[in-house]
Amino acid sequence: MPLTSDRLSRVSSTSCGRPDRGSAGTPELFVYGTLVLDVVVATLMDRVPSSEVTSAPGWRAARLPGLPYPGLVADDAADAPGRVYTDLSDDEWAILDAFENPTYDVAVVELRSGRCGLAYVWPDESLPATWTVESLAGEGLQSYLERCASWRTRHDGHQRRPNRGPLTSAHGRRGLTTAHDRDRDAQPLTSTDVPRGRRQRI
C-alpha cells in the first residue's frame, strides 16, 4: 500500500507481526467505533467495504471525554468488538486516514479470527470508561453524519484543486482538518506516549 501519511509509514505492532492483506492487496483494517456503522462509512466513501465481524482480544474501545467516537486502548481483560474491512482500495485508505483524528497511532493488532489487521489506537491508556455504539444513537448519530458529509465535501474539493498544497489543520499540523479535529477542539485532550514495551516497530 502506498504510504499516504507519516503515521502509516510508522506502523507499529504488538506480537502479531505484519498485517494480513485483503482482496485488494492492501492491509486489512480493524474498526471498532463509528466506522462499524454502514451509514458512516458510506457517507465517507460512497460504499460499504467487504468485512467480517470479529474482535480484538486485549484491546478495548474507550470513551474519550467530550467526543462522540472512541479510542482503542490496550486492556488485557477486554475484547473489543468490531469488524475488519478486507477490500479497501488505496484511495479509500487515504480517505479514512485523512479523516481520522491525528492523535491516533496506527498499530497491528491480532484479531479473534487469528488474522492481523491495522487499527487506529489511542495513545492514552488511562481511560476507564468503555464506549458502545449505542451511545451514538438518535440525534447524536444524525449530527455526526452531518459532520462526516461536510468533511467529505471539503476533502473532495481539496482533491480537485490543481497544484494543491497541504492544508493546515486547526491544530497547526500539515494536512486536512478532520471532523475528529473539530470535536477535539471542543475539549482538548492530553496525549501520553505509548509504553515502549508494548509495541515494536516493523
C-alpha positions as CSV (number, residue, x, y, z in Angstrom):
1,M,0.0,0.0,0.0
2,P,1.4,3.4,-0.9
3,L,2.2,5.4,2.2
4,T,-0.5,8.1,2.5
5,S,0.7,9.7,5.7
6,D,3.6,9.9,8.1
7,R,1.6,7.8,10.6
8,L,1.1,5.0,8.1
9,S,4.8,4.9,7.5
10,R,5.4,4.5,11.2
11,V,3.1,1.5,11.7
12,S,3.9,-0.3,15.0
13,S,3.0,-3.8,16.1
14,T,2.4,-6.0,19.1
15,S,3.4,-9.6,18.9
16,C,1.2,-10.0,15.9
17,G,3.7,-9.1,13.2
18,R,2.7,-7.7,9.9
19,P,-1.0,-7.2,8.9
20,D,-2.8,-9.6,6.6
21,R,-3.7,-8.2,3.2
22,G,-7.2,-8.3,1.8
23,S,-8.5,-9.0,-1.7
24,A,-7.4,-5.5,-2.9
25,G,-3.8,-6.2,-1.9
26,T,-3.9,-3.6,0.9
27,P,-3.7,-4.2,4.6
28,E,-6.9,-5.2,6.4
29,L,-8.4,-2.5,8.7
30,F,-9.9,-3.4,12.1
31,V,-12.6,-0.9,13.1
32,Y,-14.3,-0.7,16.5
33,G,-16.1,2.7,16.7
34,T,-18.1,4.8,14.4
35,L,-16.6,3.1,11.3
36,V,-18.5,-0.1,12.2
37,L,-21.7,1.7,11.1
38,D,-22.5,1.2,7.5
39,V,-24.1,4.7,7.2
40,V,-21.0,6.4,8.4
41,V,-18.6,4.5,6.1
42,A,-20.9,5.0,3.1
43,T,-21.0,8.8,3.8
44,L,-17.3,9.0,3.8
45,M,-16.5,6.8,0.7
46,D,-19.8,6.0,-1.1
47,R,-19.8,2.3,-0.4
48,V,-19.6,-0.2,2.4
49,P,-16.5,-2.4,2.0
50,S,-16.5,-6.1,2.4
51,S,-16.0,-7.0,6.0
52,E,-16.0,-9.8,8.6
53,V,-17.3,-9.4,12.2
54,T,-14.5,-10.1,14.7
55,S,-13.0,-8.7,17.8
56,A,-9.6,-7.7,19.2
57,P,-8.6,-9.6,22.4
58,G,-6.5,-7.5,24.8
59,W,-8.0,-4.2,23.5
60,R,-11.0,-2.0,24.5
61,A,-12.9,0.8,22.8
62,A,-12.5,3.5,25.4
63,R,-14.8,6.5,25.7
64,L,-13.0,9.8,25.0
65,P,-14.3,12.6,27.2
66,G,-16.5,15.0,25.3
67,L,-16.1,13.2,22.0
68,P,-18.6,11.0,20.1
69,Y,-16.1,8.4,19.0
70,P,-13.8,6.0,21.0
71,G,-10.1,5.3,21.1
72,L,-8.7,1.7,21.1
73,V,-6.6,1.1,24.2
74,A,-4.7,-1.9,25.5
75,D,-6.7,-3.8,28.2
76,D,-5.7,-7.4,29.0
77,A,-9.2,-8.1,30.4
78,A,-11.1,-6.8,27.4
79,D,-12.1,-8.0,23.9
80,A,-13.0,-5.1,21.6
81,P,-15.9,-6.0,19.2
82,G,-15.8,-4.7,15.7
83,R,-15.2,-5.7,12.1
84,V,-12.3,-6.0,9.7
85,Y,-12.5,-4.4,6.3
86,T,-10.9,-6.7,3.7
87,D,-11.1,-4.9,0.4
88,L,-10.2,-1.2,0.9
89,S,-8.6,0.4,-2.1
90,D,-5.6,2.7,-1.8
91,D,-7.9,5.7,-2.3
92,E,-10.2,4.6,0.4
93,W,-7.3,4.1,2.8
94,A,-6.3,7.6,2.0
95,I,-9.8,9.0,2.8
96,L,-10.0,7.2,6.1
97,D,-6.5,8.2,7.2
98,A,-7.2,11.8,6.3
99,F,-10.5,11.6,8.3
100,E,-9.1,10.1,11.4
101,N,-8.0,12.3,14.4
102,P,-4.3,12.9,14.1
103,T,-3.8,11.9,17.7
104,Y,-4.4,8.2,16.7
105,D,-1.4,5.9,16.1
106,V,-1.7,3.0,13.7
107,A,-0.7,-0.4,15.0
108,V,-1.0,-4.0,14.0
109,V,-3.5,-5.9,16.3
110,E,-4.2,-9.6,16.5
111,L,-7.9,-10.4,16.0
112,R,-10.1,-13.2,17.4
113,S,-10.1,-14.8,14.0
114,G,-6.3,-15.3,14.2
115,R,-5.7,-12.7,11.5
116,C,-3.8,-9.4,12.0
117,G,-5.1,-6.1,10.9
118,L,-4.2,-2.4,11.2
119,A,-6.1,-0.3,13.7
120,Y,-6.2,3.3,14.8
121,V,-5.2,3.2,18.5
122,W,-5.3,5.9,21.1
123,P,-2.0,6.7,22.9
124,D,-3.5,7.4,26.3
125,E,-4.4,4.2,28.1
126,S,-5.8,5.8,31.3
127,L,-9.4,5.9,30.1
128,P,-11.6,3.7,32.3
129,A,-15.0,4.1,30.6
130,T,-16.0,1.9,27.7
131,W,-17.6,3.2,24.5
132,T,-20.5,1.4,22.9
133,V,-22.2,2.2,19.5
134,E,-25.5,2.7,21.4
135,S,-24.0,5.9,22.8
136,L,-24.2,7.5,19.3
137,A,-27.9,6.7,18.7
138,G,-30.6,9.2,17.7
139,E,-29.7,12.9,17.3
140,G,-26.1,12.2,18.2
141,L,-25.7,10.0,15.1
142,Q,-27.5,12.4,12.8
143,S,-25.2,15.3,13.9
144,Y,-22.2,13.1,13.4
145,L,-23.3,12.1,9.9
146,E,-23.8,15.8,9.0
147,R,-20.2,16.5,10.1
148,C,-18.9,13.5,8.1
149,A,-20.8,14.7,5.0
150,S,-19.4,18.2,5.4
151,W,-15.9,16.9,5.8
152,R,-16.2,14.7,2.7
153,T,-17.3,17.7,0.7
154,R,-14.3,19.7,1.7
155,H,-12.0,16.8,1.2
156,D,-13.3,16.2,-2.4
157,G,-12.9,19.9,-3.2
158,H,-9.3,19.9,-1.9
159,Q,-8.5,16.8,-4.0
160,R,-9.8,18.5,-7.2
161,R,-7.7,21.7,-6.7
162,P,-4.9,21.9,-9.3
163,N,-1.4,22.1,-7.8
164,R,-3.0,21.7,-4.4
165,G,-0.7,22.1,-1.4
166,P,-1.1,20.7,2.1
167,L,-3.7,22.5,4.2
168,T,-3.1,23.5,7.8
169,S,-5.4,21.9,10.3
170,A,-6.9,23.6,13.3
171,H,-4.0,22.1,15.3
172,G,-1.3,23.6,13.2
173,R,-0.5,20.2,11.6
174,R,0.0,19.9,7.9
175,G,-2.9,18.1,6.3
176,L,-6.7,18.4,6.2
177,T,-8.8,19.5,9.2
178,T,-10.8,16.4,10.1
179,A,-14.2,16.0,11.6
180,H,-12.5,14.5,14.5
181,D,-10.2,17.5,14.8
182,R,-13.1,19.8,15.4
183,D,-14.6,17.6,18.0
184,R,-11.3,17.5,19.9
185,D,-11.1,21.3,19.7
186,A,-14.3,21.5,21.8
187,Q,-12.5,19.7,24.7
188,P,-8.7,19.3,24.2
189,L,-7.2,16.0,25.5
190,T,-3.7,15.5,26.6
191,S,-2.0,12.5,24.9
192,T,0.7,10.4,26.6
193,D,3.4,8.4,25.0
194,V,2.6,4.8,24.3
195,P,4.5,2.4,26.6
196,R,7.6,1.3,24.6
197,G,7.5,-2.2,25.9
198,R,4.0,-2.9,24.5
199,R,5.0,-2.5,20.8
200,Q,7.9,-2.8,18.4
201,R,8.4,-1.1,15.1
202,I,8.1,-3.2,12.0
